Amino acid sequence: MDENKEIAERLAYQAKLMEVLSEDNFRVSAYRNAANLLKKLETPVSELLAADELQTIKGIGKSIAEAIQSILRREGVDSPY
């Protein structure tokens, strides 16, 4: 599985967890939208993050960019982060 799709799946899973925990609907939607965006991206997320360009994508704000960086660092997606 490619990096973007793996991260997208993890964001979608986080959105499901937030929904179950009755967290803010806006935040749940933001995570779902970000997951859908990442599935369509051709450039690997790690490259965008390294170039400090991840937040230039409409729909990827600070909070989601930090979540993506955390996924890359902690959960073993093939990346230098």
KOLFI-819106 format. One record per residue: residue in three letters; chain; x, y, z of N, C-alpha, C in turn. Coordinates in steps of 0.1 Angstrom, whole numbers. Each point is the difference from the previous one (the first is absolute). Layout:
N
{torro 'Ala','A',{X,Y,Z},{X,Y,Z},{X,Y,Z}}
...
END
This chain:
81
{torro 'Met','A',{9,-12,0},{-9,12,0},{9,12,0}}
{torro 'Asp','A',{-4,10,-8},{9,12,0},{-3,9,12}}
{torro 'Glu','A',{10,8,3},{0,9,12},{-13,8,2}}
{torro 'Asn','A',{-4,7,-11},{-11,9,1},{-13,-8,3}}
{torro 'Lys','A',{-2,-12,-6},{-12,-8,3},{0,-5,14}}
{torro 'Glu','A',{12,-4,5},{1,-5,14},{-3,11,10}}
{torro 'Ile','A',{5,12,-2},{-3,11,9},{-14,4,-1}}
{torro 'Ala','A',{-6,0,-12},{-14,3,-2},{-9,-10,8}}
{torro 'Glu','A',{4,-13,-1},{-8,-10,8},{1,3,15}}
{torro 'Arg','A',{11,4,4},{2,3,15},{-8,12,4}}
{torro 'Leu','A',{0,10,-9},{-8,12,3},{-15,-3,0}}
{torro 'Ala','A',{-4,-8,-9},{-14,-4,-1},{-4,-8,13}}
{torro 'Tyr','A',{9,-9,4},{-2,-7,12},{-2,9,12}}
{torro 'Gln','A',{9,10,1},{0,10,11},{-14,7,0}}
{torro 'Ala','A',{-4,3,-13},{-14,7,-1},{-11,-9,6}}
{torro 'Lys','A',{1,-13,-3},{-10,-9,5},{0,0,16}}
{torro 'Leu','A',{12,-1,5},{2,0,15},{-6,13,6}}
{torro 'Met','A',{3,12,-6},{-5,12,5},{-15,1,-1}}
{torro 'Glu','A',{-6,-6,-11},{-14,0,-1},{-6,-9,11}}
{torro 'Val','A',{5,-11,3},{-5,-9,10},{1,7,14}}
{torro 'Leu','A',{11,8,2},{1,7,12},{-7,13,1}}
{torro 'Ser','A',{-9,3,-10},{-8,11,-1},{8,13,0}}
{torro 'Glu','A',{11,0,-7},{8,12,-1},{-6,10,-10}}
{torro 'Asp','A',{5,12,-1},{-5,10,-9},{-2,-5,-14}}
{torro 'Asn','A',{-12,2,-6},{-3,-5,-13},{9,7,-11}}
{torro 'Phe','A',{3,12,3},{9,8,-10},{14,-7,-1}}
{torro 'Arg','A',{5,-4,12},{13,-7,0},{-1,-13,-6}}
{torro 'Val','A',{-10,-8,2},{-2,-13,-6},{0,1,-15}}
{torro 'Ser','A',{-8,10,-5},{-1,3,-14},{14,4,-6}}
{torro 'Ala','A',{7,8,7},{13,5,-4},{9,-12,-2}}
{torro 'Tyr','A',{0,-10,9},{9,-11,-1},{-4,-9,-12}}
{torro 'Arg','A',{-13,-2,-2},{-5,-8,-11},{4,7,-13}}
{torro 'Asn','A',{-2,13,-1},{3,7,-12},{15,-1,-3}}
{torro 'Ala','A',{8,2,10},{15,-1,-1},{4,-14,-5}}
{torro 'Ala','A',{-7,-10,5},{3,-14,-4},{-3,-2,-15}}
{torro 'Asn','A',{-11,6,-5},{-4,-1,-14},{10,8,-8}}
{torro 'Leu','A',{5,11,4},{9,8,-7},{13,-8,-2}}
{torro 'Leu','A',{5,-6,11},{13,-7,-1},{-1,-12,-9}}
{torro 'Lys','A',{-11,-6,-1},{-2,-12,-10},{2,5,-14}}
{torro 'Lys','A',{-3,12,-3},{1,5,-14},{13,7,-3}}
{torro 'Leu','A',{8,3,10},{13,7,-2},{10,-9,-7}}
{torro 'Glu','A',{7,5,-9},{11,-7,-7},{13,1,7}}
{torro 'Thr','A',{3,12,6},{12,2,7},{0,-7,14}}
{torro 'Pro','A',{10,-7,4},{0,-6,13},{-1,10,11}}
{torro 'Val','A',{-8,-3,10},{-2,9,11},{13,4,7}}
{torro 'Ser','A',{9,-10,1},{13,3,7},{8,11,-8}}
{torro 'Glu','A',{-1,0,-13},{7,10,-8},{-6,14,3}}
{torro 'Leu','A',{-13,0,0},{-7,13,3},{3,5,14}}
{torro 'Leu','A',{1,-9,9},{3,4,14},{15,5,1}}
{torro 'Ala','A',{9,-7,-7},{14,4,0},{2,14,-6}}
{torro 'Ala','A',{-8,3,-10},{1,13,-7},{-9,10,7}}
{torro 'Asp','A',{-6,-3,11},{-8,9,7},{-12,5,-8}}
{torro 'Glu','A',{-5,-9,-8},{-11,4,-10},{-13,-8,3}}
{torro 'Leu','A',{-1,-8,11},{-12,-7,2},{-12,8,3}}
{torro 'Gln','A',{2,11,7},{-11,9,4},{-4,9,-12}}
{torro 'Thr','A',{7,0,-11},{-4,7,-11},{-12,-6,-8}}
{torro 'Ile','A',{-3,-13,4},{-11,-7,-6},{-13,4,7}}
{torro 'Lys','A',{-9,4,-8},{-13,5,6},{-6,-13,7}}
{torro 'Gly','A',{-4,2,13},{-6,-10,7},{10,-7,10}}
{torro 'Ile','A',{13,4,-1},{10,-5,10},{5,12,8}}
{torro 'Gly','A',{-5,1,12},{4,10,9},{10,-4,10}}
{torro 'Lys','A',{3,8,9},{11,-2,10},{-3,-13,8}}
{torro 'Ser','A',{-12,-2,5},{-3,-12,8},{1,-13,-8}}
{torro 'Ile','A',{-5,0,-12},{1,-12,-8},{15,-3,-5}}
{torro 'Ala','A',{7,11,-3},{14,-1,-4},{8,-6,12}}
{torro 'Glu','A',{-3,4,12},{7,-6,12},{-4,-14,2}}
{torro 'Ala','A',{-13,-4,-3},{-4,-14,1},{7,-8,-10}}
{torro 'Ile','A',{2,5,-12},{7,-7,-11},{14,-2,4}}
{torro 'Gln','A',{7,10,5},{14,-1,4},{1,-10,12}}
{torro 'Ser','A',{-9,0,9},{0,-10,11},{-1,-14,-6}}
{torro 'Ile','A',{-9,-2,-9},{-2,-14,-6},{14,-4,-7}}
{torro 'Leu','A',{6,9,-7},{12,-3,-7},{11,-3,10}}
{torro 'Arg','A',{1,7,12},{10,-2,10},{-2,-13,8}}
{torro 'Arg','A',{-12,-2,5},{-3,-10,10},{-4,-13,-6}}
{torro 'Glu','A',{-6,-1,-11},{-7,-12,-4},{6,-7,-11}}
{torro 'Gly','A',{12,3,-3},{8,-8,-10},{-3,1,-14}}
{torro 'Val','A',{-6,10,-5},{-2,2,-14},{14,3,-6}}
{torro 'Asp','A',{4,-6,-11},{13,2,-6},{2,15,-3}}
{torro 'Ser','A',{8,6,9},{2,15,-2},{12,3,9}}
{torro 'Pro','A',{7,11,-4},{11,5,9},{-5,6,12}}
{torro 'Tyr','A',{-13,2,3},{-5,6,12},{-3,-10,10}}
END
